[in-house]
Amino acid sequence: MPLDVVLVQFWLGIVLFFIINWIGKHSYSVGYISISMFAKAEEAPAFNFVLRVLTPLVYSIIVATILYAIELDKYVDKFYLVSLYYILFRLGFNIATGRGLLLNWGRQILYWASIMLLTYFFYDKVIKNKQNILPDFTTVANEIWIIILVFLYQVANKIELPQDGTIKRKEGYLTSKYLGFKQEYGKVIDKKFVHPHLRALVYAIIIYENFNRPWLARIVENLRFKLTKKPHTLGVMQVYTREYISDIESVEKGTDKILNLFRKSEDQYYNNQKEPYYSDHWLFLEIVSDYNSGQDYSQGVLELFDIIKDKFYKNHKDDVVLQNLENDSSDTQLE
């Protein structure tokens, strides 16, 4: 194939990647399942299958029709390769951003095989012949089959799939990330914080920020910062800075920020500016909300914090507030 055809089709595959992500982002209310660190029931398997498998097919038909209409027929040659480029780009993106452990590989292979089978079939039977590109709904049989397919879709979409495999993948991902970050940044975190629950909160923030800003995205941020010299959030803890900082420096600055937020709450507690029912929940919510605003952010970090605390610090039951705020002793507080 000519190089320009390959480049155009590869670009169309990347566009398809962003279109499917955009559709998914706006389809959570109807059951779309995205890659997440948290185990959730898969309540709409039919919808997710249709979205992931049929969207590339519909996209191919629409784009091929447009290319035919503007007399760019040569770019429709072997147009099923657009779906292949989309699959390769999505696979590379997920691996490059460290999300491979979260993927259900069996299901992904099913999706990819279905996408390639359908797009190749429709290319061979419909798309490559210019006059066949539009569907024919002139017969009653076609309408009957559409009704049957809609009915089967609605039935299948009510099925709830078991989430044992999902839970194991999420736990494997979190364990891998926690142990990796503990080995890389553990000395900094342990030096700053005495109480294990505060350490767990720091790891929750690091893992959450890393998931949303993986190393590939941070490389782009670093390059943009070096080019523009404008203040930006940088590093694995996404610290707002006016100067370039590395991941380890962001951990140093991020933990300092959490330390200051804790001491601020501590001073307010001693000065009777906190309610009597003030507890760890309100302390951690206060710290996370100050660290980065947004309800989704606070909810995600605290949910992750609970998982890390229960999995890696389950033998430590003391509350931070009761242990550190009611005893005016430096050896029970933050160093």
SEKE-649153 format. One line per 10 residues: number of its first residue (from 1); their letters; for each residue x, y, z of N, C-alpha, C. Coordinates in steps of 0.1 Angstrom, whole numbers. Example, Ala and Ser with C-alpha at 12.3 -4.5 7.8 and 13.67 -1.06 7.14 Angstrom:
// residues 2
1) AS) 132:-57:78:123:-45:78:132:-33:78 ~ 128:-22:71:137:-11:71:129:0:79
This chain:
// residues 335
1) MPLDVVLVQF) 8:-12:0:0:0:0:9:13:0 ~ 4:23:-7:12:36:-7:13:41:7 ~ 24:48:10:27:53:23:16:63:28 ~ 11:71:19:1:81:23:-12:75:27 ~ -15:63:21:-27:56:25:-26:50:39 ~ -14:44:41:-11:39:54:-12:49:65 ~ -6:61:63:-6:72:72:-20:77:75 ~ -28:79:65:-41:84:66:-49:74:74 ~ -48:61:71:-56:51:78:-52:49:93 ~ -39:51:95:-34:50:109:-39:62:117
11) WLGIVLFFII) -39:74:111:-44:86:117:-59:84:120 ~ -67:78:111:-81:75:113:-83:65:124 ~ -74:56:126:-74:46:137:-73:53:151 ~ -63:63:151:-61:71:163:-74:79:166 ~ -80:85:156:-92:93:158:-103:84:164 ~ -104:72:159:-114:63:164:-112:60:179 ~ -99:59:183:-96:57:197:-101:68:206 ~ -99:80:202:-104:91:210:-120:93:209 ~ -126:89:198:-140:89:197:-146:79:206 ~ -141:67:207:-147:57:216:-145:61:230
21) NWIGKHSYSV) -133:66:233:-131:71:247:-141:82:251 ~ -144:91:241:-153:102:244:-167:97:246 ~ -171:88:238:-184:82:239:-186:74:252 ~ -175:67:256:-175:59:269:-176:69:280 ~ -169:80:280:-168:89:291:-182:95:293 ~ -190:96:283:-204:102:284:-214:91:285 ~ -210:79:288:-220:68:288:-220:60:301 ~ -214:66:312:-213:59:325:-227:56:330 ~ -237:65:327:-250:63:333:-258:52:327 ~ -253:47:315:-260:36:309:-252:23:309
31) GYISISMFAK) -241:23:318:-234:11:320:-221:9:314 ~ -215:20:309:-202:18:303:-191:15:314 ~ -182:6:311:-172:2:320:-159:6:315 ~ -152:15:322:-139:20:318:-128:13:327 ~ -116:14:323:-105:9:331:-104:17:344 ~ -105:10:355:-106:16:368:-98:8:378 ~ -93:15:389:-86:8:399:-95:1:409 ~ -108:5:408:-118:0:418:-127:-11:412 ~ -129:-22:419:-137:-33:414:-152:-29:414 ~ -158:-30:403:-172:-27:402:-179:-38:394
41) AEEAPAFNFV) -192:-40:397:-200:-50:390:-202:-45:375 ~ -201:-55:367:-202:-52:352:-217:-55:349 ~ -225:-44:349:-239:-45:349:-245:-44:334 ~ -237:-40:325:-242:-38:311:-233:-45:301 ~ -231:-58:301:-221:-64:292:-225:-63:278 ~ -238:-63:275:-242:-62:261:-238:-48:255 ~ -241:-38:263:-238:-24:259:-223:-22:257 ~ -215:-27:266:-201:-26:265:-195:-33:253 ~ -201:-45:250:-197:-52:238:-201:-45:225 ~ -213:-40:225:-218:-33:213:-209:-20:211
51) LRVLTPLVYS) -207:-13:222:-199:0:221:-185:-3:215 ~ -179:-13:221:-165:-15:217:-163:-22:204 ~ -173:-30:200:-172:-38:188:-179:-32:176 ~ -191:-26:178:-198:-21:166:-194:-6:163 ~ -188:1:173:-184:15:170:-174:15:159 ~ -163:7:159:-154:7:148:-160:4:135 ~ -170:-5:135:-177:-9:122:-185:3:117 ~ -193:10:126:-201:21:122:-192:32:117 ~ -181:34:124:-171:45:121:-165:42:107 ~ -162:29:104:-156:26:91:-166:29:80
61) IIVATILYAI) -178:25:82:-189:27:71:-191:42:69 ~ -192:50:80:-194:65:78:-182:71:71 ~ -170:69:76:-158:75:71:-156:71:56 ~ -158:58:53:-156:53:39:-166:60:30 ~ -178:62:35:-188:69:27:-184:83:24 ~ -179:90:34:-174:104:32:-162:104:22 ~ -153:95:23:-141:94:14:-146:92:0 ~ -156:83:-2:-161:80:-15:-168:93:-21 ~ -175:100:-12:-182:112:-16:-173:123:-21 ~ -161:124:-15:-152:135:-19:-141:130:-28
71) ELDKYVDKFY) -144:118:-35:-135:113:-45:-121:109:-40 ~ -120:104:-28:-108:99:-23:-108:84:-21 ~ -112:77:-32:-115:63:-31:-103:55:-27 ~ -91:60:-31:-79:52:-28:-76:49:-13 ~ -81:58:-5:-79:57:10:-89:47:16 ~ -98:41:8:-108:31:12:-102:17:10 ~ -91:16:3:-85:3:0:-81:-4:13 ~ -85:-16:14:-82:-24:27:-86:-16:39 ~ -98:-10:39:-102:-1:50:-103:-7:64 ~ -104:-21:64:-105:-28:77:-92:-26:85
81) LVSLYYILFR) -81:-22:78:-68:-19:85:-70:-8:95 ~ -79:1:93:-81:12:103:-85:6:117 ~ -93:-4:117:-96:-11:130:-84:-17:136 ~ -75:-23:127:-63:-29:132:-54:-18:139 ~ -52:-7:132:-44:4:137:-50:9:151 ~ -63:10:151:-70:14:164:-67:4:175 ~ -67:-9:172:-65:-19:183:-50:-18:187 ~ -41:-17:178:-27:-16:181:-24:-3:189 ~ -30:8:186:-28:20:193:-33:19:207 ~ -45:14:209:-51:12:222:-43:3:230
91) LGFNIATGRG) -38:-8:225:-29:-18:232:-17:-11:236 ~ -10:-4:227:2:3:231:0:14:241 ~ -11:21:241:-14:31:250:-16:25:264 ~ -24:15:265:-26:8:278:-13:3:285 ~ -5:-3:276:8:-9:281:17:3:285 ~ 18:13:277:27:24:280:23:32:292 ~ 10:32:296:5:39:308:4:30:320 ~ 9:18:319:10:9:330:-4:3:334 ~ -13:2:325:-26:-3:328:-29:-18:324 ~ -18:-24:319:-19:-38:314:-24:-47:325
101) LLLNWGRQIL) -21:-45:338:-25:-54:348:-40:-53:351 ~ -46:-42:346:-61:-40:349:-69:-46:338 ~ -63:-50:327:-71:-55:315:-75:-69:317 ~ -87:-72:313:-92:-86:312:-88:-91:298 ~ -76:-97:297:-71:-100:284:-79:-109:276 ~ -86:-119:282:-95:-128:275:-106:-120:268 ~ -112:-111:275:-123:-103:270:-117:-93:259 ~ -105:-88:261:-100:-79:251:-97:-86:238 ~ -92:-98:239:-89:-106:227:-103:-109:219 ~ -113:-111:227:-126:-114:221:-131:-101:214
111) YWASIMLLTY) -129:-89:221:-133:-77:214:-125:-75:201 ~ -112:-76:202:-104:-74:190:-107:-83:179 ~ -109:-96:182:-112:-106:171:-125:-102:165 ~ -135:-99:173:-148:-95:168:-148:-83:159 ~ -140:-73:164:-138:-60:156:-133:-63:142 ~ -122:-71:142:-115:-74:129:-124:-83:120 ~ -131:-92:126:-139:-101:118:-151:-93:112 ~ -157:-85:120:-168:-77:114:-164:-66:104 ~ -153:-59:108:-149:-49:98:-144:-55:85 ~ -137:-66:86:-132:-72:73:-144:-77:65
121) FFYDKVIKNK) -154:-84:72:-166:-89:65:-173:-78:58 ~ -176:-67:65:-183:-56:59:-175:-49:48 ~ -162:-48:50:-154:-43:40:-155:-51:27 ~ -154:-64:28:-154:-73:17:-168:-73:10 ~ -178:-73:18:-192:-74:13:-198:-61:9 ~ -194:-50:16:-202:-38:14:-192:-26:10 ~ -183:-23:19:-175:-11:18:-167:-10:5 ~ -161:-20:1:-152:-19:-11:-159:-17:-24 ~ -172:-20:-24:-180:-17:-36:-188:-4:-33 ~ -185:6:-40:-190:20:-37:-205:20:-37
131) QNILPDFTTV) -212:13:-46:-226:13:-47:-233:5:-36 ~ -226:-3:-29:-232:-11:-18:-230:-4:-4 ~ -225:8:-3:-222:13:10:-234:16:18 ~ -245:20:12:-257:23:20:-265:11:23 ~ -271:9:35:-279:-3:38:-292:-3:31 ~ -297:-15:28:-310:-16:21:-321:-21:31 ~ -331:-12:34:-341:-16:44:-355:-17:37 ~ -354:-21:24:-367:-22:16:-375:-34:19 ~ -369:-44:25:-376:-57:27:-381:-58:42 ~ -391:-65:44:-397:-67:57:-388:-75:66
141) ANEIWIIILV) -381:-84:59:-372:-93:67:-361:-85:74 ~ -355:-75:68:-345:-67:74:-351:-60:87 ~ -363:-55:86:-369:-49:97:-372:-58:109 ~ -376:-71:105:-378:-81:116:-366:-84:123 ~ -355:-86:115:-342:-89:122:-337:-78:131 ~ -340:-66:127:-336:-54:135:-343:-55:149 ~ -356:-58:148:-364:-59:161:-359:-70:169 ~ -355:-82:163:-350:-93:171:-337:-90:177 ~ -328:-83:170:-315:-79:176:-317:-69:187 ~ -326:-60:186:-328:-50:197:-333:-57:209
151) FLYQVANKIE) -342:-67:207:-348:-75:218:-336:-83:225 ~ -328:-89:217:-317:-97:223:-307:-88:231 ~ -305:-77:225:-296:-67:232:-301:-63:245 ~ -314:-60:246:-320:-56:259:-320:-67:269 ~ -322:-79:265:-321:-91:274:-307:-92:279 ~ -297:-93:270:-284:-95:274:-278:-84:283 ~ -284:-72:281:-279:-60:289:-283:-61:303 ~ -293:-69:306:-297:-71:320:-289:-81:328 ~ -280:-88:321:-272:-98:328:-261:-91:336 ~ -258:-96:348:-247:-91:356:-236:-102:356
161) LPQDGTIKRK) -225:-99:351:-214:-108:351:-207:-109:364 ~ -202:-121:368:-194:-122:380:-182:-113:380 ~ -178:-108:392:-168:-98:392:-155:-103:400 ~ -154:-117:401:-143:-123:408:-130:-119:400 ~ -130:-121:387:-118:-118:379:-115:-103:379 ~ -125:-95:379:-123:-80:380:-116:-77:393 ~ -121:-82:404:-115:-79:417:-101:-84:418 ~ -98:-96:413:-84:-100:413:-74:-92:405 ~ -79:-87:393:-71:-78:385:-68:-65:392 ~ -79:-59:399:-77:-46:406:-67:-48:417
171) EGYLTSKYLG) -69:-59:425:-60:-61:436:-46:-63:432 ~ -44:-71:421:-31:-73:415:-24:-60:411 ~ -32:-51:405:-27:-38:400:-23:-30:412 ~ -32:-29:422:-29:-20:434:-17:-25:442 ~ -16:-39:443:-5:-44:451:8:-41:443 ~ 8:-43:430:20:-40:422:24:-25:424 ~ 14:-16:423:18:-2:423:22:2:438 ~ 15:-3:448:19:0:461:33:-5:465 ~ 36:-17:461:49:-23:464:60:-15:456 ~ 57:-12:444:67:-4:435:70:9:441
181) FKQEYGKVID) 59:17:445:61:30:450:67:30:464 ~ 64:19:472:70:18:485:85:16:484 ~ 89:8:474:103:6:472:110:19:467 ~ 103:27:459:109:38:453:109:51:462 ~ 98:52:469:96:64:477:94:62:492 ~ 95:49:496:92:45:510:101:53:520 ~ 114:55:517:123:62:527:118:76:529 ~ 114:83:519:109:96:520:96:97:529 ~ 87:88:526:74:88:532:75:83:547 ~ 83:73:550:85:68:563:92:78:572
191) KKFVHPHLRA) 101:86:566:108:97:574:98:108:578 ~ 89:111:569:80:122:572:68:118:582 ~ 63:106:581:51:102:588:53:90:597 ~ 49:91:609:50:80:619:38:71:618 ~ 26:77:617:14:69:617:12:62:604 ~ 10:48:604:8:41:592:-3:45:583 ~ -14:50:590:-26:55:582:-22:67:573 ~ -14:75:579:-10:87:571:-1:83:559 ~ 7:73:561:15:67:550:6:62:540 ~ -4:54:544:-14:48:535:-21:59:526
201) LVYAIIIYEN) -24:71:533:-30:82:525:-21:87:515 ~ -8:88:518:2:93:508:2:84:496 ~ 3:71:499:4:61:488:-9:61:480 ~ -20:64:486:-33:65:479:-33:76:469 ~ -27:88:473:-26:99:465:-17:97:453 ~ -5:90:456:5:88:446:-1:78:435 ~ -8:68:440:-13:58:430:-24:64:422 ~ -33:72:429:-44:78:421:-39:88:411 ~ -29:97:415:-23:106:406:-16:99:394 ~ -9:89:398:-1:81:387:-11:75:377
211) FNRPWLARIV) -22:70:382:-32:64:373:-37:74:363 ~ -40:86:368:-46:97:359:-35:104:352 ~ -22:104:357:-11:110:350:0:100:349 ~ -1:90:341:10:80:340:23:86:334 ~ 33:79:335:47:84:332:47:90:318 ~ 39:84:308:39:90:295:33:104:294 ~ 22:106:302:16:119:303:25:129:310 ~ 32:124:320:42:133:327:53:137:319 ~ 58:128:309:68:132:300:64:144:292 ~ 51:143:287:45:154:279:44:167:287
221) ENLRFKLTKK) 40:165:300:39:177:309:53:183:311 ~ 63:175:313:77:180:315:82:188:303 ~ 79:182:291:83:189:279:76:202:277 ~ 63:202:280:55:215:279:60:225:288 ~ 64:221:301:69:230:311:82:236:306 ~ 91:228:301:104:233:296:103:242:285 ~ 92:240:276:90:249:265:84:262:269 ~ 74:261:277:66:273:281:71:281:293 ~ 77:273:302:82:279:315:71:284:324 ~ 59:280:321:47:284:329:45:275:341
231) PHTLGVMQVY) 40:280:352:37:271:364:28:259:360 ~ 31:248:366:24:236:362:24:226:373 ~ 15:216:372:16:205:382:25:194:375 ~ 36:190:383:45:181:377:48:169:387 ~ 54:159:382:58:148:391:47:138:394 ~ 50:127:400:41:116:403:30:121:413 ~ 33:131:421:23:136:431:17:149:426 ~ 20:152:413:13:164:406:13:176:415 ~ 25:181:419:27:193:427:28:205:418 ~ 20:215:422:21:228:414:34:235:417
241) TREYISDIES) 41:238:406:55:244:408:58:253:397 ~ 67:263:400:72:272:391:86:268:385 ~ 91:258:391:104:253:386:103:238:383 ~ 111:233:374:111:219:371:114:210:383 ~ 106:199:385:109:190:396:107:176:390 ~ 115:166:396:114:152:392:103:145:400 ~ 101:133:397:91:125:405:94:125:420 ~ 107:122:423:111:121:437:110:134:444 ~ 113:145:437:111:158:442:97:162:445 ~ 88:157:436:74:159:438:69:152:450
251) VEKGTDKILN) 74:140:453:71:133:465:75:141:477 ~ 87:146:477:92:154:488:83:166:490 ~ 79:173:480:71:185:481:57:181:485 ~ 52:170:479:38:166:481:36:162:496 ~ 46:154:501:45:150:515:46:162:525 ~ 54:172:521:55:184:529:42:191:529 ~ 35:191:518:22:198:518:12:190:526 ~ 12:177:526:3:169:535:7:171:549 ~ 20:172:552:24:174:566:19:188:571 ~ 20:198:563:15:211:567:0:211:569
261) LFRKSEDQYY) -7:204:560:-22:203:562:-26:196:575 ~ -18:186:578:-21:179:590:-18:188:602 ~ -7:195:602:-4:203:614:-14:215:615 ~ -19:219:604:-30:230:604:-42:224:611 ~ -46:212:608:-58:206:614:-55:203:629 ~ -42:199:632:-38:197:646:-39:209:654 ~ -34:221:649:-35:233:657:-50:237:659 ~ -58:235:649:-72:239:650:-79:230:661 ~ -75:218:661:-81:208:671:-77:213:685 ~ -64:216:687:-60:220:701:-66:233:705
271) NNQKEPYYSD) -69:242:695:-75:255:698:-91:254:699 ~ -96:242:699:-110:240:700:-118:245:688 ~ -111:245:677:-118:249:665:-124:238:657 ~ -123:226:662:-129:214:656:-140:209:664 ~ -150:203:658:-162:198:665:-158:186:673 ~ -165:183:684:-162:171:692:-162:158:685 ~ -170:157:674:-171:144:667:-160:143:656 ~ -150:153:656:-139:153:646:-132:139:647 ~ -130:133:635:-124:120:635:-115:118:623 ~ -110:106:621:-101:103:610:-107:106:597
281) HWLFLEIVSD) -120:103:595:-127:105:583:-126:119:579 ~ -130:128:588:-130:142:585:-115:148:583 ~ -106:142:591:-92:146:589:-87:143:575 ~ -89:131:571:-84:127:558:-91:134:546 ~ -105:135:548:-112:143:538:-107:157:537 ~ -104:163:548:-99:177:548:-86:178:541 ~ -77:168:544:-64:168:538:-64:166:523 ~ -72:156:519:-73:153:504:-80:165:497 ~ -90:170:503:-97:182:496:-88:194:494 ~ -80:196:504:-70:207:503:-59:204:493
291) YNSGQDYSQG) -55:191:493:-44:187:484:-49:189:469 ~ -61:185:466:-66:187:452:-81:188:453 ~ -87:198:448:-101:200:449:-109:191:440 ~ -122:189:443:-130:181:435:-136:169:442 ~ -149:167:441:-155:156:449:-151:142:443 ~ -150:141:430:-145:128:424:-131:125:429 ~ -123:135:430:-109:133:434:-109:128:449 ~ -116:135:458:-116:131:472:-122:117:473 ~ -133:114:466:-139:101:468:-130:90:463 ~ -123:93:451:-114:82:446:-103:80:455
301) VLELFDIIKD) -96:90:460:-84:89:468:-88:82:482 ~ -99:86:488:-103:80:500:-108:65:499 ~ -114:62:488:-117:48:485:-105:40:483 ~ -95:45:476:-82:38:475:-75:37:488 ~ -75:48:496:-69:48:509:-75:37:518 ~ -88:35:518:-94:24:526:-89:10:522 ~ -88:8:509:-83:-4:503:-68:-7:508 ~ -60:3:507:-46:2:510:-45:0:525 ~ -52:7:533:-52:6:548:-56:-8:552 ~ -67:-13:547:-72:-26:551:-63:-37:546
311) KFYKNHKDDV) -56:-35:535:-47:-46:529:-33:-46:535 ~ -27:-34:537:-13:-34:541:-11:-29:555 ~ -21:-23:561:-20:-18:575:-31:-23:584 ~ -36:-35:581:-47:-40:589:-44:-43:603 ~ -32:-44:607:-28:-47:621:-27:-35:629 ~ -28:-23:623:-27:-10:630:-41:-4:631 ~ -47:-5:643:-61:0:644:-63:13:650 ~ -52:19:655:-53:32:662:-57:43:652 ~ -66:52:657:-70:63:649:-59:74:649 ~ -57:81:638:-47:92:638:-51:103:648
321) VLQNLENDSS) -64:107:647:-69:118:656:-67:114:670 ~ -71:102:674:-71:99:689:-56:97:693 ~ -48:92:685:-34:89:689:-25:102:688 ~ -28:110:678:-18:121:675:-24:134:680 ~ -37:136:681:-42:149:684:-46:151:699 ~ -48:139:706:-51:140:720:-39:139:729 ~ -28:136:723:-16:135:732:-6:145:727 ~ -2:154:736:7:165:732:21:160:734 ~ 25:151:725:38:145:726:43:143:712 ~ 55:148:710:61:149:696:64:135:691
331) DTQLE) 67:125:700:70:112:695:58:104:690 ~ 46:109:693:34:102:687:28:110:676 ~ 35:121:672:30:129:661:39:127:649 ~ 37:136:639:46:135:628:59:140:631 ~ 69:135:625:83:139:627:85:152:619
